[in-house]
């Protein structure tokens, strides 16, 4: 079962799950919102995550690290789904 998270562009990273997992941007308005995602043992700093958008909405993380997400645009809202994968 996937875990859905509603995220608002507030400039902060939010833990949305733990890998290995597939993360998908499922926002109804995915054409105008982008989400950075990163798998890291601790909360990321900076803005160097992988960007999910309407062109590239899915990414698979193979590591067992926590998965973090941040909406790129301040004030916009995104919905992401995290589907745990078998190890």
C-alpha positions in Angstrom: 0.0 0.0 0.0 1.4 3.4 -0.9 1.6 6.3 1.6 0.3 9.6 0.3 1.7 12.9 1.6 0.3 16.4 1.0 3.1 18.9 1.0 3.1 22.7 0.9 5.9 24.8 -0.4 7.2 26.1 2.8 11.0 25.9 2.2 11.3 22.9 4.5 12.2 19.2 3.9 9.6 16.7 5.1 10.2 12.9 5.6 7.7 11.1 3.4 8.8 7.5 3.8 11.8 5.1 3.9 13.4 3.3 1.1 13.7 1.1 -0.8 10.6 2.7 -2.4 9.2 4.3 -5.5 8.1 7.9 -5.1 5.6 9.4 -7.5 4.2 13.0 -7.9 0.5 12.5 -8.2 -0.8 16.0 -7.8 -3.8 16.8 -9.9 -2.0 19.9 -11.1 1.4 18.2 -11.6 1.9 20.4 -14.7 2.7 23.4 -12.5 4.3 22.0 -9.4 7.7 20.4 -8.9 9.0 18.5 -5.8 12.6 17.8 -4.9 13.2 14.3 -3.4 16.2 12.9 -1.8 17.1 9.7 0.2 19.4 10.6 3.1 20.1 9.4 6.7 19.5 13.0 8.0 17.4 15.9 6.9 18.9 17.4 3.7 20.3 20.9 3.6 20.2 23.1 0.6 18.3 22.5 -2.7 20.1 19.7 -4.5 17.5 17.0 -4.6 16.1 15.1 -7.6 13.2 17.1 -9.1 9.9 15.3 -9.8 7.6 17.1 -12.2 5.0 16.4 -15.0 7.8 15.2 -17.3 9.6 13.0 -14.8 7.0 12.2 -12.1 8.5 8.9 -10.7 11.8 7.9 -9.1 12.9 4.7 -7.4 15.1 4.8 -4.3 17.1 1.6 -3.7 18.7 2.6 -0.4 17.1 2.0 3.0 17.5 5.7 4.0 14.6 8.0 4.9 13.1 9.7 1.9 12.7 13.5 2.1 10.6 15.9 -0.1 10.3 19.6 -0.6 7.9 21.5 -2.9 10.1 23.7 -5.1 7.6 26.7 -5.4 6.7 28.5 -2.2 3.0 28.4 -1.5 2.1 25.6 -3.9 0.8 22.2 -2.8 1.8 18.8 -4.0 0.7 15.2 -3.4 3.3 12.5 -3.5 2.9 8.7 -3.1 5.6 6.5 -1.7 5.3 2.8 -2.6 7.6 0.6 -0.4 9.5 -2.0 -2.4 10.4 -5.5 -1.3 14.0 -5.8 -0.1 
